[in-house]
Amino acid sequence: MRAAFIEELGSPDAIKYGELPAPVPGPGDVLVRVTATTVNPVDTFVRSGLYRTPVPFPFVISRDLVGTVVQAGPGAPGLRPGDQVWSNSLGHAGRQGPAAELAVVPAERLYRLPEGVDPYEAVAVVHPAATAYLGLFTHGALRAGDTVLVAGAAGNVGSAMVVMAAEAGARVLATARPEDFGHCRALGAAEVLDYRDPALAERLREFAPGGIDLHLDTSGGNDLTAAVDALAARGRIVLLAGARTAPVLPAGALYMKDGSVRGFVISSATSAELAEAARAINRLLAAGLLRPRALEKLPLSEAADVHRRIEKGDLHGRRALLLPALDTAGLRPGGGR
């Protein structure tokens, strides 16, 4: 099969495109023909070694897939060849990624694609949406009536958070760039504020005089001083981005508010947590509530270039999809681009 893979940790230049042996499913595995995969920031962390996880070389990169079942083993009841499926938890903890024509997926990490849902739109949102669900509900204990602040609300994770929180009955305050205000309001944000506004703290107090019940910064700035200051009594701060940040925690103000700070990475989510998120994602996909802003479909052989663009921040509001079927001209020479 053709695949995008690495043979050592490093920069995007380490990504090669070429032939590897087709994977063989074991008990409880499903062999899937990959329709599309995509690239998330965490994929660049795994490739570079910033996020430490077992990486068996040669290592097929990426995390998410949408595809078609080729073969389902005895441990995968209910799945048959031809079924459309998706997954968002490959490419770490020793599992090979799906940036290839074929991928092996543990049955417990594979979910049916709802009928009528566009597979390309689905693969673009399943990872950000799972991150959003875990941040809001599993770790943030979101309740109807809460006031939620989503910082970086126009991004992929932030957009999914706005949709999910509003749909769950929360009042959503969002921060974004002015040009993204309309997008955030259309997703369900009650108020949208400019994250660069010098008077942002005062504006938040105006719109949330009782404080923020749940604070999530998808941009990874992690200004805990400002976050704790805006927090309501027994408010929660969930950290889910900004792997290189080292903010100061105003511990005294936090404990006087009975507040909490909790971090999580989706890579540590259990299969049961991911399955719970998948049920919510499928419901919202089927209802047309989870959709990417813009898609860019590229050949799988462009994987190294997409990693470079992710690291440069060149994909704001866009999702780059890698499609094995677009590499119709055969293998490209060399290790990457």
Backbone torsions as a table, in degrees:
resi	resn	phi	psi	omega
1	MET	NA	157.5	173.5
2	ARG	-89.2	143.4	-175.5
3	ALA	-154.2	157.9	168.8
4	ALA	-104.1	124.7	-170.5
5	PHE	-150.6	167.5	174.4
6	ILE	-125.5	154.1	175.3
7	GLU	-115.4	0.4	173.7
8	GLU	-162.4	156.4	176.3
9	LEU	-72.1	147.6	179.2
10	GLY	166.7	-158.1	-178.5
11	SER	-74.5	176.2	175.5
12	PRO	-56.5	-23.6	178.4
13	ASP	-63.8	-16.7	178.7
14	ALA	-74.8	-15.3	-177.3
15	ILE	-74.8	127.6	177.1
16	LYS	-112.8	155.7	174.7
17	TYR	-126.2	120.8	-177.3
18	GLY	-175.3	-160.8	-176.8
19	GLU	-96.6	138.5	172.3
20	LEU	-132.2	158.3	174.5
21	PRO	-60.6	142.0	177.3
22	ALA	-64.8	140.9	-179.5
23	PRO	-72.2	153.1	-179.6
24	VAL	-116.0	121.7	-179.2
25	PRO	-72.2	142.8	174.8
26	GLY	-102.2	-172.0	177.3
27	PRO	-59.2	132.5	179.9
28	GLY	81.9	3.7	179.4
29	ASP	-103.1	162.4	175.9
30	VAL	-129.9	131.5	175.2
31	LEU	-90.0	125.4	-174.5
32	VAL	-123.6	133.8	169.8
33	ARG	-84.8	121.9	-171.1
34	VAL	-80.0	122.5	172.4
35	THR	-82.7	-44.3	-179.0
36	ALA	-159.2	150.5	168.9
37	THR	-131.7	178.5	179.2
38	THR	-146.5	-176.7	-177.2
39	VAL	-125.8	128.3	176.5
40	ASN	-112.2	158.5	175.7
41	PRO	-52.6	-38.1	-178.7
42	VAL	-63.4	-27.4	177.2
43	ASP	-64.8	-35.3	177.0
44	THR	-70.8	-31.9	177.4
45	PHE	-65.9	-41.9	179.5
46	VAL	-66.6	-46.4	-178.5
47	ARG	-60.8	-39.0	-177.0
48	SER	-82.4	-20.6	-175.7
49	GLY	96.1	-1.1	177.3
50	LEU	-61.2	-42.1	174.9
51	TYR	-97.7	112.4	-175.1
52	ARG	-81.1	122.0	179.6
53	THR	-157.0	152.1	178.2
54	PRO	-58.0	128.7	-178.0
55	VAL	-128.4	98.2	178.7
56	PRO	-79.0	124.4	-178.5
57	PHE	-93.2	145.3	-7.7
58	PRO	-66.1	140.1	-172.4
59	PHE	-113.6	117.5	176.6
60	VAL	-76.0	128.7	-172.9
61	ILE	-84.9	176.9	176.1
62	SER	85.6	174.5	-170.0
63	ARG	-133.3	-41.2	-171.8
64	ASP	-103.1	149.8	172.8
65	LEU	-148.6	154.3	160.7
66	VAL	-127.8	139.0	-175.6
67	GLY	-169.1	-163.6	-175.0
68	THR	-124.7	133.4	179.1
69	VAL	-63.3	128.5	173.6
70	VAL	-98.9	-45.3	-177.2
71	GLN	-149.9	129.3	177.9
72	ALA	-116.8	127.8	-178.9
73	GLY	-79.4	179.7	-177.9
74	PRO	-64.4	-20.0	178.9
75	GLY	-89.6	12.5	-179.3
76	ALA	-125.7	67.2	-177.1
77	PRO	-65.5	143.0	175.4
78	GLY	89.8	-11.1	178.3
79	LEU	-102.3	136.0	-178.0
80	ARG	-131.1	155.9	175.9
81	PRO	-53.1	135.1	-178.8
82	GLY	98.7	-16.2	178.4
83	ASP	-66.7	138.0	174.3
84	GLN	-86.4	132.9	-172.2
85	VAL	-141.2	168.1	174.3
86	TRP	-145.4	159.1	176.1
87	SER	-147.8	154.4	179.3
88	ASN	-138.8	26.0	-177.3
89	SER	-142.3	40.4	173.9
90	LEU	-97.1	-177.8	171.0
91	GLY	72.8	22.4	174.1
92	HIS	-160.5	172.1	-179.2
93	ALA	54.4	34.1	178.1
94	GLY	88.0	-8.5	179.3
95	ARG	-84.0	133.8	175.5
96	GLN	-67.2	151.2	179.0
97	GLY	-84.2	178.1	-175.1
98	PRO	-105.6	16.4	179.4
99	ALA	-79.7	67.8	-173.2
100	ALA	-161.7	172.7	177.0
101	GLU	-72.2	-29.2	-179.2
102	LEU	-133.4	147.3	177.8
103	ALA	-143.7	146.1	173.3
104	VAL	-100.3	128.1	-176.7
105	VAL	-125.7	127.9	171.5
106	PRO	-57.3	135.0	-175.1
107	ALA	-56.7	-32.6	-178.2
108	GLU	-72.1	-10.4	179.5
109	ARG	-112.2	17.8	-177.4
110	LEU	-122.6	135.9	-174.1
111	TYR	-131.8	146.0	177.8
112	ARG	-68.1	142.0	172.6
113	LEU	-84.1	125.9	-179.5
114	PRO	-57.9	144.7	-179.0
115	GLU	-60.6	135.4	177.1
116	GLY	87.7	-7.0	-179.8
117	VAL	-84.5	132.2	178.6
118	ASP	-65.2	123.5	-175.6
119	PRO	-65.1	-31.3	-179.2
120	TYR	-72.4	-39.9	175.3
121	GLU	-65.7	-37.3	-178.5
122	ALA	-64.1	-48.7	-176.0
123	VAL	-64.8	-24.4	179.5
124	ALA	-73.3	-22.7	-173.4
125	VAL	-112.9	-14.5	-169.6
126	VAL	-66.5	-32.8	177.6
127	HIS	-76.7	-50.4	176.5
128	PRO	-59.0	-37.6	-178.6
129	ALA	-68.7	-37.3	176.7
130	ALA	-66.2	-40.6	176.0
131	THR	-60.0	-43.7	179.6
132	ALA	-62.3	-44.7	-178.7
133	TYR	-62.6	-47.5	-178.5
134	LEU	-63.0	-41.2	179.6
135	GLY	-65.0	-42.0	-177.1
136	LEU	-74.7	-47.9	-168.2
137	PHE	-104.3	-51.6	-176.3
138	THR	-66.9	-44.1	-176.9
139	HIS	-104.8	-26.5	-177.4
140	GLY	-95.5	-9.3	177.3
141	ALA	51.0	45.3	-179.3
142	LEU	-61.0	137.3	176.3
143	ARG	-127.3	151.1	175.2
144	ALA	-56.9	136.8	-178.9
145	GLY	93.7	-12.7	177.1
146	ASP	-65.4	151.7	168.1
147	THR	-98.0	120.0	-174.4
148	VAL	-114.7	133.5	172.2
149	LEU	-106.4	121.4	175.2
150	VAL	-110.6	106.7	176.5
151	ALA	-87.9	134.9	-173.6
152	GLY	77.4	40.2	-170.2
153	ALA	-72.2	-15.4	-179.0
154	ALA	-86.5	-8.5	178.9
155	GLY	-76.8	-177.9	-175.6
156	ASN	-66.0	-48.6	178.3
157	VAL	-70.0	-44.1	-179.0
158	GLY	-60.1	-41.7	179.1
159	SER	-61.5	-44.1	178.1
160	ALA	-64.2	-36.4	178.0
161	MET	-63.5	-43.2	179.5
162	VAL	-60.4	-47.0	179.7
163	VAL	-59.1	-50.1	-174.8
164	MET	-68.0	-42.1	-178.7
165	ALA	-66.9	-43.7	179.0
166	ALA	-64.5	-40.7	-179.5
167	GLU	-66.4	-26.5	179.8
168	ALA	-85.9	0.3	175.9
169	GLY	94.6	14.5	176.7
170	ALA	-88.2	159.0	171.3
171	ARG	-95.8	119.8	-171.0
172	VAL	-104.9	122.9	167.9
173	LEU	-103.1	135.9	-175.5
174	ALA	-126.8	147.3	169.3
175	THR	-116.2	141.9	-177.4
176	ALA	-166.7	-179.4	172.2
177	ARG	-78.5	150.5	-178.2
178	PRO	-53.8	-36.4	-179.5
179	GLU	-67.9	-13.4	179.0
180	ASP	-103.0	4.1	-177.2
181	PHE	-58.8	-46.2	-178.0
182	GLY	-61.3	-41.0	177.9
183	HIS	-59.9	-46.0	-178.1
184	CYS	-66.0	-39.7	178.3
185	ARG	-65.2	-38.9	179.5
186	ALA	-64.0	-27.3	178.6
187	LEU	-78.5	-17.5	178.4
188	GLY	126.2	4.6	179.1
189	ALA	-68.4	133.5	178.8
190	ALA	-74.9	-38.6	178.7
191	GLU	-140.2	142.9	177.5
192	VAL	-126.5	129.8	-175.7
193	LEU	-121.7	150.2	178.2
194	ASP	-75.0	119.9	-176.9
195	TYR	-67.0	-15.6	178.9
196	ARG	-94.4	0.7	-178.1
197	ASP	-66.0	121.7	178.8
198	PRO	-60.4	-22.9	-179.6
199	ALA	-99.4	25.0	-176.5
200	LEU	-58.3	-42.9	-178.8
201	ALA	-60.4	-42.6	178.9
202	GLU	-67.0	-38.3	178.7
203	ARG	-64.9	-38.7	178.1
204	LEU	-64.3	-41.1	177.2
205	ARG	-64.6	-32.1	178.0
206	GLU	-66.7	-44.7	-176.7
207	PHE	-85.6	-19.7	179.0
208	ALA	-136.3	70.8	-176.5
209	PRO	-62.0	-24.9	177.8
210	GLY	-86.7	-2.8	179.2
211	GLY	97.9	172.7	-178.5
212	ILE	-96.2	125.0	178.7
213	ASP	-77.3	-36.4	-177.8
214	LEU	-140.6	121.9	-175.2
215	HIS	-116.3	124.1	179.7
216	LEU	-134.3	124.2	-178.9
217	ASP	-110.6	96.3	-178.6
218	THR	-75.6	-14.3	179.6
219	SER	-77.0	-17.5	177.9
220	GLY	82.0	14.6	176.2
221	GLY	-69.3	-39.4	173.7
222	ASN	53.6	51.7	174.0
223	ASP	-80.9	90.2	-175.2
224	LEU	-71.6	-26.3	177.1
225	THR	-63.2	-48.4	178.6
226	ALA	-68.3	-38.3	-178.0
227	ALA	-65.1	-45.4	179.2
228	VAL	-65.6	-39.0	178.9
229	ASP	-60.1	-36.3	-177.7
230	ALA	-84.9	-7.3	-170.8
231	LEU	-72.8	143.6	172.1
232	ALA	-80.6	169.0	173.4
233	ALA	-58.8	131.7	-176.7
234	ARG	60.4	29.0	175.8
235	GLY	-75.3	160.7	-176.7
236	ARG	-124.0	137.6	172.8
237	ILE	-113.3	125.0	178.8
238	VAL	-113.6	123.6	179.3
239	LEU	-98.6	127.3	-176.5
240	LEU	-142.0	6.8	179.2
241	ALA	-153.5	170.0	179.9
242	GLY	84.6	56.4	-174.3
243	ALA	-61.3	-23.5	-177.2
244	ARG	-100.8	5.3	-177.6
245	THR	-80.5	154.2	177.4
246	ALA	-143.1	67.9	-175.1
247	PRO	-74.2	162.7	174.4
248	VAL	-86.0	132.6	178.2
249	LEU	-100.9	117.6	175.1
250	PRO	-77.1	80.8	-170.6
251	ALA	-61.2	-39.0	-178.6
252	GLY	-61.7	-48.1	179.1
253	ALA	-64.4	-34.2	-179.2
254	LEU	-66.1	-48.0	-176.0
255	TYR	-73.8	-26.7	176.7
256	MET	-68.2	-21.1	176.3
257	LYS	-95.9	5.9	-173.2
258	ASP	55.7	32.5	-175.9
259	GLY	-87.4	173.5	-179.9
260	SER	-145.6	152.2	173.7
261	VAL	-125.9	129.7	-178.6
262	ARG	-138.5	135.3	177.2
263	GLY	-110.9	155.8	175.0
264	PHE	-156.1	152.6	169.6
265	VAL	-121.7	137.8	-176.5
266	ILE	-63.0	-24.8	179.9
267	SER	-62.8	-23.0	179.7
268	SER	-91.4	-1.6	-179.9
269	ALA	-64.7	141.8	177.0
270	THR	-75.8	163.2	177.9
271	SER	-62.9	-33.0	177.8
272	ALA	-67.5	-40.7	177.8
273	GLU	-65.3	-41.2	179.1
274	LEU	-66.8	-36.8	178.5
275	ALA	-66.6	-37.9	176.2
276	GLU	-63.0	-44.0	177.2
277	ALA	-63.2	-38.7	-178.7
278	ALA	-62.7	-37.1	178.3
279	ARG	-63.0	-42.4	178.0
280	ALA	-66.6	-41.3	180.0
281	ILE	-62.7	-45.0	179.9
282	ASN	-62.7	-38.5	178.1
283	ARG	-63.3	-42.8	-179.1
284	LEU	-74.2	-33.6	173.9
285	LEU	-62.2	-47.0	-178.4
286	ALA	-63.4	-30.4	179.7
287	ALA	-84.8	-2.9	179.9
288	GLY	75.5	18.8	-176.8
289	LEU	-91.6	-18.1	178.2
290	LEU	-111.8	109.2	179.2
291	ARG	-144.7	142.5	177.4
292	PRO	-72.5	153.8	178.2
293	ARG	-70.2	-43.9	-177.6
294	ALA	-154.3	143.7	-179.4
295	LEU	-119.9	147.2	174.2
296	GLU	-130.4	115.0	-177.1
297	LYS	-96.2	124.1	-174.9
298	LEU	-131.2	156.5	173.9
299	PRO	-64.9	151.7	177.4
300	LEU	-58.1	-30.2	-179.6
301	SER	-66.6	-9.0	177.9
302	GLU	-89.9	10.8	-173.6
303	ALA	-56.5	-43.8	-177.9
304	ALA	-62.7	-40.4	-179.9
305	ASP	-65.9	-38.9	178.4
306	VAL	-65.0	-39.3	175.9
307	HIS	-59.8	-41.1	178.1
308	ARG	-62.6	-43.1	-178.0
309	ARG	-66.6	-38.6	176.4
310	ILE	-60.1	-46.3	-176.8
311	GLU	-68.4	-25.6	177.4
312	LYS	-86.6	-8.1	-177.6
313	GLY	74.4	30.9	-175.2
314	ASP	-91.2	8.4	-175.4
315	LEU	-119.4	33.2	-179.0
316	HIS	-57.4	122.3	176.9
317	GLY	76.3	3.6	-179.2
318	ARG	-123.4	153.0	173.2
319	ARG	-122.6	125.1	177.8
320	ALA	-91.6	121.5	177.9
321	LEU	-101.7	141.1	176.7
322	LEU	-109.1	119.7	-174.3
323	LEU	-115.7	113.6	178.8
324	PRO	-56.8	-33.2	-175.6
325	ALA	-67.7	-18.6	-179.3
326	LEU	-78.2	-12.8	178.3
327	ASP	-86.5	60.1	-173.6
328	THR	-80.8	-13.1	-176.9
329	ALA	-86.6	5.9	-179.1
330	GLY	90.4	-173.0	-175.7
331	LEU	-69.2	140.5	173.4
332	ARG	-92.2	143.5	-177.4
333	PRO	-71.5	155.0	173.9
334	GLY	87.6	174.1	-178.1
335	GLY	-101.3	76.3	178.7
336	GLY	105.4	-149.5	-176.7
337	ARG	-133.3	NA	NA
